[in-house]
Amino acid sequence: LDMLLAVKDITFPRNPEKHIQIRIGVHSGTSYAGVLGARNPRYEFIGDSVIIARTMEEEGYAMNIRMTNQTAVLLGEEWDLEPA
């Protein structure tokens, strides 16, 4: 939620009337992280959970958070969630 609020007032330098918009995908599950590559090392998150979260983001709408049912269950009833 903080990320959505943070970008809400950011505009493009050459077009101040246009605001930056982001999509967020969330999934809860197992993932792994580490440095991959010998010639060009980079820090990566890998695993099925990362792929699912990326799919949630890609299929989402601008300025919205899309999450799997697994994450919604973990959040409990404290949050007012809308079904997709």
PDB file of N, CA, C and O in Angstrom:
ATOM      1  N   LEU A   1       0.814  -1.189   0.000  1.00  0.00           N
ATOM      2  CA  LEU A   1       0.000   0.000   0.000  1.00  0.00           C
ATOM      3  C   LEU A   1       0.863   1.259   0.000  1.00  0.00           C
ATOM      4  O   LEU A   1       0.540   2.248  -0.659  1.00  0.00           O
ATOM      5  N   ASP A   2       1.960   1.207   0.747  1.00  0.00           N
ATOM      6  CA  ASP A   2       2.850   2.370   0.784  1.00  0.00           C
ATOM      7  C   ASP A   2       3.443   2.667  -0.590  1.00  0.00           C
ATOM      8  O   ASP A   2       3.648   3.827  -0.946  1.00  0.00           O
ATOM      9  N   MET A   3       3.716   1.619  -1.356  1.00  0.00           N
ATOM     10  CA  MET A   3       4.262   1.834  -2.697  1.00  0.00           C
ATOM     11  C   MET A   3       3.256   2.556  -3.585  1.00  0.00           C
ATOM     12  O   MET A   3       3.630   3.459  -4.333  1.00  0.00           O
ATOM     13  N   LEU A   4       1.998   2.176  -3.512  1.00  0.00           N
ATOM     14  CA  LEU A   4       0.973   2.845  -4.306  1.00  0.00           C
ATOM     15  C   LEU A   4       0.847   4.312  -3.909  1.00  0.00           C
ATOM     16  O   LEU A   4       0.715   5.187  -4.766  1.00  0.00           O
ATOM     17  N   LEU A   5       0.887   4.571  -2.619  1.00  0.00           N
ATOM     18  CA  LEU A   5       0.790   5.952  -2.151  1.00  0.00           C
ATOM     19  C   LEU A   5       2.024   6.762  -2.542  1.00  0.00           C
ATOM     20  O   LEU A   5       1.919   7.950  -2.846  1.00  0.00           O
ATOM     21  N   ALA A   6       3.197   6.115  -2.534  1.00  0.00           N
ATOM     22  CA  ALA A   6       4.444   6.822  -2.846  1.00  0.00           C
ATOM     23  C   ALA A   6       4.495   7.300  -4.295  1.00  0.00           C
ATOM     24  O   ALA A   6       5.002   8.389  -4.564  1.00  0.00           O
ATOM     25  N   VAL A   7       3.979   6.508  -5.229  1.00  0.00           N
ATOM     26  CA  VAL A   7       4.059   6.893  -6.643  1.00  0.00           C
ATOM     27  C   VAL A   7       2.873   7.737  -7.102  1.00  0.00           C
ATOM     28  O   VAL A   7       2.866   8.255  -8.219  1.00  0.00           O
ATOM     29  N   LYS A   8       1.894   7.867  -6.253  1.00  0.00           N
ATOM     30  CA  LYS A   8       0.675   8.583  -6.635  1.00  0.00           C
ATOM     31  C   LYS A   8       0.942  10.016  -7.109  1.00  0.00           C
ATOM     32  O   LYS A   8       0.276  10.496  -8.026  1.00  0.00           O
ATOM     33  N   ASP A   9       1.886  10.682  -6.505  1.00  0.00           N
ATOM     34  CA  ASP A   9       2.157  12.085  -6.841  1.00  0.00           C
ATOM     35  C   ASP A   9       3.380  12.275  -7.730  1.00  0.00           C
ATOM     36  O   ASP A   9       3.782  13.409  -7.988  1.00  0.00           O
ATOM     37  N   ILE A  10       3.976  11.187  -8.202  1.00  0.00           N
ATOM     38  CA  ILE A  10       5.147  11.299  -9.073  1.00  0.00           C
ATOM     39  C   ILE A  10       4.681  11.474 -10.516  1.00  0.00           C
ATOM     40  O   ILE A  10       3.855  10.708 -11.013  1.00  0.00           O
ATOM     41  N   THR A  11       5.219  12.486 -11.172  1.00  0.00           N
ATOM     42  CA  THR A  11       4.855  12.745 -12.562  1.00  0.00           C
ATOM     43  C   THR A  11       6.078  12.588 -13.453  1.00  0.00           C
ATOM     44  O   THR A  11       7.210  12.551 -12.971  1.00  0.00           O
ATOM     45  N   PHE A  12       5.843  12.496 -14.738  1.00  0.00           N
ATOM     46  CA  PHE A  12       6.928  12.431 -15.706  1.00  0.00           C
ATOM     47  C   PHE A  12       7.517  13.831 -15.873  1.00  0.00           C
ATOM     48  O   PHE A  12       6.764  14.794 -16.015  1.00  0.00           O
ATOM     49  N   PRO A  13       8.847  13.967 -15.859  1.00  0.00           N
ATOM     50  CA  PRO A  13       9.466  15.290 -15.956  1.00  0.00           C
ATOM     51  C   PRO A  13       9.050  16.070 -17.206  1.00  0.00           C
ATOM     52  O   PRO A  13       8.847  17.282 -17.141  1.00  0.00           O
ATOM     53  N   ARG A  14       8.926  15.391 -18.319  1.00  0.00           N
ATOM     54  CA  ARG A  14       8.587  16.085 -19.574  1.00  0.00           C
ATOM     55  C   ARG A  14       7.093  16.230 -19.792  1.00  0.00           C
ATOM     56  O   ARG A  14       6.656  16.936 -20.701  1.00  0.00           O
ATOM     57  N   ASN A  15       6.311  15.560 -18.954  1.00  0.00           N
ATOM     58  CA  ASN A  15       4.854  15.648 -19.066  1.00  0.00           C
ATOM     59  C   ASN A  15       4.257  15.634 -17.656  1.00  0.00           C
ATOM     60  O   ASN A  15       3.763  14.599 -17.210  1.00  0.00           O
ATOM     61  N   PRO A  16       4.297  16.767 -16.953  1.00  0.00           N
ATOM     62  CA  PRO A  16       3.853  16.815 -15.559  1.00  0.00           C
ATOM     63  C   PRO A  16       2.384  16.472 -15.333  1.00  0.00           C
ATOM     64  O   PRO A  16       1.972  16.237 -14.198  1.00  0.00           O
ATOM     65  N   GLU A  17       1.600  16.442 -16.391  1.00  0.00           N
ATOM     66  CA  GLU A  17       0.192  16.084 -16.237  1.00  0.00           C
ATOM     67  C   GLU A  17      -0.016  14.570 -16.163  1.00  0.00           C
ATOM     68  O   GLU A  17      -1.078  14.106 -15.748  1.00  0.00           O
ATOM     69  N   LYS A  18       0.996  13.806 -16.565  1.00  0.00           N
ATOM     70  CA  LYS A  18       0.901  12.358 -16.578  1.00  0.00           C
ATOM     71  C   LYS A  18       1.593  11.779 -15.334  1.00  0.00           C
ATOM     72  O   LYS A  18       2.752  12.088 -15.056  1.00  0.00           O
ATOM     73  N   HIS A  19       0.869  10.943 -14.600  1.00  0.00           N
ATOM     74  CA  HIS A  19       1.398  10.341 -13.376  1.00  0.00           C
ATOM     75  C   HIS A  19       1.924   8.928 -13.636  1.00  0.00           C
ATOM     76  O   HIS A  19       1.404   8.200 -14.481  1.00  0.00           O
ATOM     77  N   ILE A  20       2.954   8.565 -12.900  1.00  0.00           N
ATOM     78  CA  ILE A  20       3.487   7.205 -12.978  1.00  0.00           C
ATOM     79  C   ILE A  20       2.472   6.252 -12.361  1.00  0.00           C
ATOM     80  O   ILE A  20       1.874   6.558 -11.329  1.00  0.00           O
ATOM     81  N   GLN A  21       2.277   5.097 -12.991  1.00  0.00           N
ATOM     82  CA  GLN A  21       1.363   4.088 -12.484  1.00  0.00           C
ATOM     83  C   GLN A  21       2.102   2.762 -12.376  1.00  0.00           C
ATOM     84  O   GLN A  21       2.916   2.425 -13.236  1.00  0.00           O
ATOM     85  N   ILE A  22       1.814   2.008 -11.312  1.00  0.00           N
ATOM     86  CA  ILE A  22       2.453   0.702 -11.124  1.00  0.00           C
ATOM     87  C   ILE A  22       1.388  -0.364 -10.894  1.00  0.00           C
ATOM     88  O   ILE A  22       0.247  -0.069 -10.537  1.00  0.00           O
ATOM     89  N   ARG A  23       1.797  -1.605 -11.109  1.00  0.00           N
ATOM     90  CA  ARG A  23       0.978  -2.774 -10.788  1.00  0.00           C
ATOM     91  C   ARG A  23       1.768  -3.600  -9.786  1.00  0.00           C
ATOM     92  O   ARG A  23       2.995  -3.657  -9.860  1.00  0.00           O
ATOM     93  N   ILE A  24       1.077  -4.241  -8.849  1.00  0.00           N
ATOM     94  CA  ILE A  24       1.752  -5.053  -7.837  1.00  0.00           C
ATOM     95  C   ILE A  24       1.111  -6.428  -7.807  1.00  0.00           C
ATOM     96  O   ILE A  24      -0.113  -6.547  -7.778  1.00  0.00           O
ATOM     97  N   GLY A  25       1.939  -7.470  -7.814  1.00  0.00           N
ATOM     98  CA  GLY A  25       1.479  -8.846  -7.685  1.00  0.00           C
ATOM     99  C   GLY A  25       2.094  -9.476  -6.453  1.00  0.00           C
ATOM    100  O   GLY A  25       3.294  -9.340  -6.217  1.00  0.00           O
ATOM    101  N   VAL A  26       1.272 -10.171  -5.659  1.00  0.00           N
ATOM    102  CA  VAL A  26       1.742 -10.758  -4.404  1.00  0.00           C
ATOM    103  C   VAL A  26       1.311 -12.218  -4.326  1.00  0.00           C
ATOM    104  O   VAL A  26       0.165 -12.562  -4.615  1.00  0.00           O
ATOM    105  N   HIS A  27       2.254 -13.065  -3.928  1.00  0.00           N
ATOM    106  CA  HIS A  27       1.963 -14.468  -3.658  1.00  0.00           C
ATOM    107  C   HIS A  27       2.809 -14.893  -2.467  1.00  0.00           C
ATOM    108  O   HIS A  27       3.922 -14.397  -2.288  1.00  0.00           O
ATOM    109  N   SER A  28       2.299 -15.792  -1.665  1.00  0.00           N
ATOM    110  CA  SER A  28       3.030 -16.288  -0.504  1.00  0.00           C
ATOM    111  C   SER A  28       3.422 -17.735  -0.730  1.00  0.00           C
ATOM    112  O   SER A  28       2.588 -18.573  -1.075  1.00  0.00           O
ATOM    113  N   GLY A  29       4.698 -18.017  -0.530  1.00  0.00           N
ATOM    114  CA  GLY A  29       5.186 -19.373  -0.714  1.00  0.00           C
ATOM    115  C   GLY A  29       6.691 -19.407  -0.655  1.00  0.00           C
ATOM    116  O   GLY A  29       7.339 -18.418  -0.311  1.00  0.00           O
ATOM    117  N   THR A  30       7.233 -20.537  -0.990  1.00  0.00           N
ATOM    118  CA  THR A  30       8.672 -20.756  -0.922  1.00  0.00           C
ATOM    119  C   THR A  30       9.374 -20.121  -2.120  1.00  0.00           C
ATOM    120  O   THR A  30       8.908 -20.215  -3.255  1.00  0.00           O
ATOM    121  N   SER A  31      10.490 -19.481  -1.845  1.00  0.00           N
ATOM    122  CA  SER A  31      11.345 -18.953  -2.909  1.00  0.00           C
ATOM    123  C   SER A  31      12.782 -18.995  -2.427  1.00  0.00           C
ATOM    124  O   SER A  31      13.046 -19.198  -1.242  1.00  0.00           O
ATOM    125  N   TYR A  32      13.690 -18.804  -3.337  1.00  0.00           N
ATOM    126  CA  TYR A  32      15.114 -18.831  -3.020  1.00  0.00           C
ATOM    127  C   TYR A  32      15.764 -17.573  -3.568  1.00  0.00           C
ATOM    128  O   TYR A  32      15.310 -17.013  -4.566  1.00  0.00           O
ATOM    129  N   ALA A  33      16.816 -17.138  -2.920  1.00  0.00           N
ATOM    130  CA  ALA A  33      17.519 -15.953  -3.373  1.00  0.00           C
ATOM    131  C   ALA A  33      19.018 -16.201  -3.284  1.00  0.00           C
ATOM    132  O   ALA A  33      19.496 -16.910  -2.399  1.00  0.00           O
ATOM    133  N   GLY A  34      19.735 -15.612  -4.205  1.00  0.00           N
ATOM    134  CA  GLY A  34      21.182 -15.754  -4.191  1.00  0.00           C
ATOM    135  C   GLY A  34      21.799 -15.086  -5.399  1.00  0.00           C
ATOM    136  O   GLY A  34      21.102 -14.572  -6.275  1.00  0.00           O
ATOM    137  N   VAL A  35      23.105 -15.104  -5.429  1.00  0.00           N
ATOM    138  CA  VAL A  35      23.850 -14.528  -6.542  1.00  0.00           C
ATOM    139  C   VAL A  35      24.011 -15.590  -7.609  1.00  0.00           C
ATOM    140  O   VAL A  35      24.505 -16.683  -7.332  1.00  0.00           O
ATOM    141  N   LEU A  36      23.595 -15.276  -8.837  1.00  0.00           N
ATOM    142  CA  LEU A  36      23.703 -16.197  -9.960  1.00  0.00           C
ATOM    143  C   LEU A  36      24.621 -15.602 -11.016  1.00  0.00           C
ATOM    144  O   LEU A  36      24.600 -14.396 -11.263  1.00  0.00           O
ATOM    145  N   GLY A  37      25.412 -16.443 -11.626  1.00  0.00           N
ATOM    146  CA  GLY A  37      26.272 -16.012 -12.718  1.00  0.00           C
ATOM    147  C   GLY A  37      27.711 -15.824 -12.282  1.00  0.00           C
ATOM    148  O   GLY A  37      27.988 -15.337 -11.186  1.00  0.00           O
ATOM    149  N   ALA A  38      28.620 -16.219 -13.156  1.00  0.00           N
ATOM    150  CA  ALA A  38      30.047 -16.068 -12.874  1.00  0.00           C
ATOM    151  C   ALA A  38      30.613 -14.813 -13.545  1.00  0.00           C
ATOM    152  O   ALA A  38      31.339 -14.044 -12.915  1.00  0.00           O
ATOM    153  N   ARG A  39      30.285 -14.613 -14.798  1.00  0.00           N
ATOM    154  CA  ARG A  39      30.800 -13.449 -15.517  1.00  0.00           C
ATOM    155  C   ARG A  39      30.035 -12.176 -15.197  1.00  0.00           C
ATOM    156  O   ARG A  39      30.618 -11.098 -15.082  1.00  0.00           O
ATOM    157  N   ASN A  40      28.738 -12.312 -15.056  1.00  0.00           N
ATOM    158  CA  ASN A  40      27.896 -11.157 -14.772  1.00  0.00           C
ATOM    159  C   ASN A  40      27.015 -11.496 -13.565  1.00  0.00           C
ATOM    160  O   ASN A  40      25.819 -11.736 -13.730  1.00  0.00           O
ATOM    161  N   PRO A  41      27.580 -11.519 -12.368  1.00  0.00           N
ATOM    162  CA  PRO A  41      26.797 -11.932 -11.196  1.00  0.00           C
ATOM    163  C   PRO A  41      25.687 -10.929 -10.871  1.00  0.00           C
ATOM    164  O   PRO A  41      25.867  -9.716 -10.979  1.00  0.00           O
ATOM    165  N   ARG A  42      24.550 -11.465 -10.475  1.00  0.00           N
ATOM    166  CA  ARG A  42      23.428 -10.622 -10.071  1.00  0.00           C
ATOM    167  C   ARG A  42      22.615 -11.359  -9.016  1.00  0.00           C
ATOM    168  O   ARG A  42      22.562 -12.589  -8.990  1.00  0.00           O
ATOM    169  N   TYR A  43      21.993 -10.586  -8.158  1.00  0.00           N
ATOM    170  CA  TYR A  43      21.166 -11.141  -7.094  1.00  0.00           C
ATOM    171  C   TYR A  43      19.789 -11.449  -7.664  1.00  0.00           C
ATOM    172  O   TYR A  43      19.161 -10.576  -8.263  1.00  0.00           O
ATOM    173  N   GLU A  44      19.315 -12.663  -7.489  1.00  0.00           N
ATOM    174  CA  GLU A  44      18.051 -13.098  -8.083  1.00  0.00           C
ATOM    175  C   GLU A  44      17.160 -13.780  -7.047  1.00  0.00           C
ATOM    176  O   GLU A  44      17.646 -14.449  -6.135  1.00  0.00           O
ATOM    177  N   PHE A  45      15.848 -13.597  -7.203  1.00  0.00           N
ATOM    178  CA  PHE A  45      14.850 -14.391  -6.493  1.00  0.00           C
ATOM    179  C   PHE A  45      14.324 -15.408  -7.488  1.00  0.00           C
ATOM    180  O   PHE A  45      13.957 -15.041  -8.605  1.00  0.00           O
ATOM    181  N   ILE A  46      14.281 -16.667  -7.112  1.00  0.00           N
ATOM    182  CA  ILE A  46      13.810 -17.702  -8.021  1.00  0.00           C
ATOM    183  C   ILE A  46      12.834 -18.629  -7.295  1.00  0.00           C
ATOM    184  O   ILE A  46      12.825 -18.704  -6.066  1.00  0.00           O
ATOM    185  N   GLY A  47      12.025 -19.321  -8.068  1.00  0.00           N
ATOM    186  CA  GLY A  47      11.088 -20.292  -7.522  1.00  0.00           C
ATOM    187  C   GLY A  47       9.705 -20.109  -8.105  1.00  0.00           C
ATOM    188  O   GLY A  47       9.414 -19.091  -8.734  1.00  0.00           O
ATOM    189  N   ASP A  48       8.858 -21.093  -7.894  1.00  0.00           N
ATOM    190  CA  ASP A  48       7.493 -21.043  -8.408  1.00  0.00           C
ATOM    191  C   ASP A  48       6.715 -19.858  -7.839  1.00  0.00           C
ATOM    192  O   ASP A  48       5.905 -19.253  -8.543  1.00  0.00           O
ATOM    193  N   SER A  49       6.955 -19.526  -6.581  1.00  0.00           N
ATOM    194  CA  SER A  49       6.241 -18.402  -5.966  1.00  0.00           C
ATOM    195  C   SER A  49       6.565 -17.085  -6.648  1.00  0.00           C
ATOM    196  O   SER A  49       5.703 -16.212  -6.754  1.00  0.00           O
ATOM    197  N   VAL A  50       7.781 -16.935  -7.105  1.00  0.00           N
ATOM    198  CA  VAL A  50       8.176 -15.714  -7.815  1.00  0.00           C
ATOM    199  C   VAL A  50       7.465 -15.632  -9.156  1.00  0.00           C
ATOM    200  O   VAL A  50       7.022 -14.559  -9.566  1.00  0.00           O
ATOM    201  N   ILE A  51       7.358 -16.756  -9.833  1.00  0.00           N
ATOM    202  CA  ILE A  51       6.670 -16.800 -11.126  1.00  0.00           C
ATOM    203  C   ILE A  51       5.184 -16.483 -10.948  1.00  0.00           C
ATOM    204  O   ILE A  51       4.601 -15.756 -11.752  1.00  0.00           O
ATOM    205  N   ILE A  52       4.581 -17.026  -9.906  1.00  0.00           N
ATOM    206  CA  ILE A  52       3.159 -16.762  -9.652  1.00  0.00           C
ATOM    207  C   ILE A  52       2.939 -15.291  -9.322  1.00  0.00           C
ATOM    208  O   ILE A  52       1.983 -14.692  -9.815  1.00  0.00           O
ATOM    209  N   ALA A  53       3.799 -14.695  -8.501  1.00  0.00           N
ATOM    210  CA  ALA A  53       3.674 -13.275  -8.163  1.00  0.00           C
ATOM    211  C   ALA A  53       3.837 -12.407  -9.412  1.00  0.00           C
ATOM    212  O   ALA A  53       3.130 -11.414  -9.585  1.00  0.00           O
ATOM    213  N   ARG A  54       4.776 -12.793 -10.277  1.00  0.00           N
ATOM    214  CA  ARG A  54       4.974 -12.040 -11.513  1.00  0.00           C
ATOM    215  C   ARG A  54       3.728 -12.126 -12.404  1.00  0.00           C
ATOM    216  O   ARG A  54       3.349 -11.139 -13.036  1.00  0.00           O
ATOM    217  N   THR A  55       3.104 -13.279 -12.454  1.00  0.00           N
ATOM    218  CA  THR A  55       1.872 -13.445 -13.229  1.00  0.00           C
ATOM    219  C   THR A  55       0.756 -12.583 -12.649  1.00  0.00           C
ATOM    220  O   THR A  55      -0.008 -11.969 -13.395  1.00  0.00           O
ATOM    221  N   MET A  56       0.660 -12.537 -11.329  1.00  0.00           N
ATOM    222  CA  MET A  56      -0.338 -11.682 -10.684  1.00  0.00           C
ATOM    223  C   MET A  56      -0.135 -10.225 -11.098  1.00  0.00           C
ATOM    224  O   MET A  56      -1.098  -9.520 -11.401  1.00  0.00           O
ATOM    225  N   GLU A  57       1.112  -9.782 -11.108  1.00  0.00           N
ATOM    226  CA  GLU A  57       1.425  -8.399 -11.497  1.00  0.00           C
ATOM    227  C   GLU A  57       1.096  -8.153 -12.960  1.00  0.00           C
ATOM    228  O   GLU A  57       0.470  -7.149 -13.298  1.00  0.00           O
ATOM    229  N   GLU A  58       1.517  -9.068 -13.834  1.00  0.00           N
ATOM    230  CA  GLU A  58       1.323  -8.888 -15.273  1.00  0.00           C
ATOM    231  C   GLU A  58      -0.149  -8.845 -15.657  1.00  0.00           C
ATOM    232  O   GLU A  58      -0.520  -8.144 -16.599  1.00  0.00           O
ATOM    233  N   GLU A  59      -0.993  -9.584 -14.944  1.00  0.00           N
ATOM    234  CA  GLU A  59      -2.413  -9.647 -15.270  1.00  0.00           C
ATOM    235  C   GLU A  59      -3.236  -8.620 -14.497  1.00  0.00           C
ATOM    236  O   GLU A  59      -4.459  -8.572 -14.634  1.00  0.00           O
ATOM    237  N   GLY A  60      -2.571  -7.801 -13.688  1.00  0.00           N
ATOM    238  CA  GLY A  60      -3.266  -6.822 -12.872  1.00  0.00           C
ATOM    239  C   GLY A  60      -3.527  -5.518 -13.609  1.00  0.00           C
ATOM    240  O   GLY A  60      -3.192  -5.368 -14.784  1.00  0.00           O
ATOM    241  N   TYR A  61      -4.123  -4.593 -12.902  1.00  0.00           N
ATOM    242  CA  TYR A  61      -4.454  -3.274 -13.436  1.00  0.00           C
ATOM    243  C   TYR A  61      -3.565  -2.221 -12.791  1.00  0.00           C
ATOM    244  O   TYR A  61      -3.073  -2.411 -11.679  1.00  0.00           O
ATOM    245  N   ALA A  62      -3.363  -1.122 -13.484  1.00  0.00           N
ATOM    246  CA  ALA A  62      -2.539  -0.037 -12.966  1.00  0.00           C
ATOM    247  C   ALA A  62      -3.097   0.473 -11.638  1.00  0.00           C
ATOM    248  O   ALA A  62      -4.307   0.618 -11.466  1.00  0.00           O
ATOM    249  N   MET A  63      -2.186   0.739 -10.709  1.00  0.00           N
ATOM    250  CA  MET A  63      -2.491   1.272  -9.384  1.00  0.00           C
ATOM    251  C   MET A  63      -3.374   0.333  -8.559  1.00  0.00           C
ATOM    252  O   MET A  63      -4.209   0.778  -7.771  1.00  0.00           O
ATOM    253  N   ASN A  64      -3.174  -0.974  -8.753  1.00  0.00           N
ATOM    254  CA  ASN A  64      -3.881  -1.997  -7.988  1.00  0.00           C
ATOM    255  C   ASN A  64      -2.910  -3.061  -7.529  1.00  0.00           C
ATOM    256  O   ASN A  64      -1.852  -3.263  -8.125  1.00  0.00           O
ATOM    257  N   ILE A  65      -3.291  -3.740  -6.455  1.00  0.00           N
ATOM    258  CA  ILE A  65      -2.526  -4.880  -5.955  1.00  0.00           C
ATOM    259  C   ILE A  65      -3.342  -6.128  -6.236  1.00  0.00           C
ATOM    260  O   ILE A  65      -4.513  -6.209  -5.866  1.00  0.00           O
ATOM    261  N   ARG A  66      -2.730  -7.091  -6.883  1.00  0.00           N
ATOM    262  CA  ARG A  66      -3.406  -8.361  -7.165  1.00  0.00           C
ATOM    263  C   ARG A  66      -2.668  -9.445  -6.404  1.00  0.00           C
ATOM    264  O   ARG A  66      -1.441  -9.522  -6.468  1.00  0.00           O
ATOM    265  N   MET A  67      -3.400 -10.283  -5.685  1.00  0.00           N
ATOM    266  CA  MET A  67      -2.762 -11.333  -4.896  1.00  0.00           C
ATOM    267  C   MET A  67      -3.498 -12.649  -5.049  1.00  0.00           C
ATOM    268  O   MET A  67      -4.667 -12.693  -5.434  1.00  0.00           O
ATOM    269  N   THR A  68      -2.794 -13.704  -4.740  1.00  0.00           N
ATOM    270  CA  THR A  68      -3.392 -15.030  -4.797  1.00  0.00           C
ATOM    271  C   THR A  68      -4.257 -15.261  -3.566  1.00  0.00           C
ATOM    272  O   THR A  68      -4.129 -14.563  -2.559  1.00  0.00           O
ATOM    273  N   ASN A  69      -5.132 -16.242  -3.660  1.00  0.00           N
ATOM    274  CA  ASN A  69      -5.979 -16.611  -2.534  1.00  0.00           C
ATOM    275  C   ASN A  69      -5.122 -17.053  -1.347  1.00  0.00           C
ATOM    276  O   ASN A  69      -5.480 -16.807  -0.195  1.00  0.00           O
ATOM    277  N   GLN A  70      -4.009 -17.695  -1.622  1.00  0.00           N
ATOM    278  CA  GLN A  70      -3.112 -18.158  -0.562  1.00  0.00           C
ATOM    279  C   GLN A  70      -2.637 -16.981   0.298  1.00  0.00           C
ATOM    280  O   GLN A  70      -2.582 -17.098   1.523  1.00  0.00           O
ATOM    281  N   THR A  71      -2.300 -15.866  -0.320  1.00  0.00           N
ATOM    282  CA  THR A  71      -1.883 -14.672   0.416  1.00  0.00           C
ATOM    283  C   THR A  71      -3.066 -14.049   1.145  1.00  0.00           C
ATOM    284  O   THR A  71      -2.926 -13.608   2.285  1.00  0.00           O
ATOM    285  N   ALA A  72      -4.226 -14.007   0.503  1.00  0.00           N
ATOM    286  CA  ALA A  72      -5.422 -13.435   1.130  1.00  0.00           C
ATOM    287  C   ALA A  72      -5.780 -14.189   2.408  1.00  0.00           C
ATOM    288  O   ALA A  72      -6.164 -13.574   3.403  1.00  0.00           O
ATOM    289  N   VAL A  73      -5.658 -15.503   2.387  1.00  0.00           N
ATOM    290  CA  VAL A  73      -5.950 -16.307   3.575  1.00  0.00           C
ATOM    291  C   VAL A  73      -4.962 -15.967   4.695  1.00  0.00           C
ATOM    292  O   VAL A  73      -5.355 -15.853   5.856  1.00  0.00           O
ATOM    293  N   LEU A  74      -3.689 -15.807   4.351  1.00  0.00           N
ATOM    294  CA  LEU A  74      -2.683 -15.464   5.360  1.00  0.00           C
ATOM    295  C   LEU A  74      -2.916 -14.080   5.961  1.00  0.00           C
ATOM    296  O   LEU A  74      -2.619 -13.860   7.135  1.00  0.00           O
ATOM    297  N   LEU A  75      -3.444 -13.147   5.172  1.00  0.00           N
ATOM    298  CA  LEU A  75      -3.726 -11.806   5.693  1.00  0.00           C
ATOM    299  C   LEU A  75      -4.885 -11.818   6.679  1.00  0.00           C
ATOM    300  O   LEU A  75      -4.961 -10.964   7.562  1.00  0.00           O
ATOM    301  N   GLY A  76      -5.771 -12.767   6.535  1.00  0.00           N
ATOM    302  CA  GLY A  76      -6.910 -12.861   7.436  1.00  0.00           C
ATOM    303  C   GLY A  76      -7.977 -11.840   7.107  1.00  0.00           C
ATOM    304  O   GLY A  76      -7.997 -11.273   6.015  1.00  0.00           O
ATOM    305  N   GLU A  77      -8.853 -11.613   8.051  1.00  0.00           N
ATOM    306  CA  GLU A  77      -9.992 -10.727   7.822  1.00  0.00           C
ATOM    307  C   GLU A  77      -9.710  -9.291   8.241  1.00  0.00           C
ATOM    308  O   GLU A  77     -10.614  -8.456   8.249  1.00  0.00           O
ATOM    309  N   GLU A  78      -8.466  -9.002   8.586  1.00  0.00           N
ATOM    310  CA  GLU A  78      -8.097  -7.647   8.984  1.00  0.00           C
ATOM    311  C   GLU A  78      -8.190  -6.666   7.816  1.00  0.00           C
ATOM    312  O   GLU A  78      -8.412  -5.472   8.018  1.00  0.00           O
ATOM    313  N   TRP A  79      -8.020  -7.172   6.602  1.00  0.00           N
ATOM    314  CA  TRP A  79      -8.020  -6.336   5.398  1.00  0.00           C
ATOM    315  C   TRP A  79      -9.327  -6.501   4.652  1.00  0.00           C
ATOM    316  O   TRP A  79      -9.902  -7.589   4.635  1.00  0.00           O
ATOM    317  N   ASP A  80      -9.795  -5.441   4.041  1.00  0.00           N
ATOM    318  CA  ASP A  80     -11.008  -5.459   3.218  1.00  0.00           C
ATOM    319  C   ASP A  80     -10.586  -5.757   1.774  1.00  0.00           C
ATOM    320  O   ASP A  80     -10.206  -4.848   1.036  1.00  0.00           O
ATOM    321  N   LEU A  81     -10.653  -7.010   1.384  1.00  0.00           N
ATOM    322  CA  LEU A  81     -10.195  -7.440   0.066  1.00  0.00           C
ATOM    323  C   LEU A  81     -11.381  -7.647  -0.876  1.00  0.00           C
ATOM    324  O   LEU A  81     -12.451  -8.090  -0.458  1.00  0.00           O
ATOM    325  N   GLU A  82     -11.175  -7.321  -2.143  1.00  0.00           N
ATOM    326  CA  GLU A  82     -12.194  -7.525  -3.162  1.00  0.00           C
ATOM    327  C   GLU A  82     -11.799  -8.701  -4.028  1.00  0.00           C
ATOM    328  O   GLU A  82     -10.649  -8.771  -4.462  1.00  0.00           O
ATOM    329  N   PRO A  83     -12.707  -9.633  -4.300  1.00  0.00           N
ATOM    330  CA  PRO A  83     -12.379 -10.734  -5.199  1.00  0.00           C
ATOM    331  C   PRO A  83     -12.207 -10.247  -6.623  1.00  0.00           C
ATOM    332  O   PRO A  83     -12.853  -9.287  -7.044  1.00  0.00           O
ATOM    333  N   ALA A  84     -11.329 -10.915  -7.364  1.00  0.00           N
ATOM    334  CA  ALA A  84     -11.069 -10.522  -8.761  1.00  0.00           C
ATOM    335  C   ALA A  84     -12.208 -10.919  -9.647  1.00  0.00           C
ATOM    336  O   ALA A  84     -12.168 -10.672 -10.852  1.00  0.00           O
TER     337      ALA A  84
END
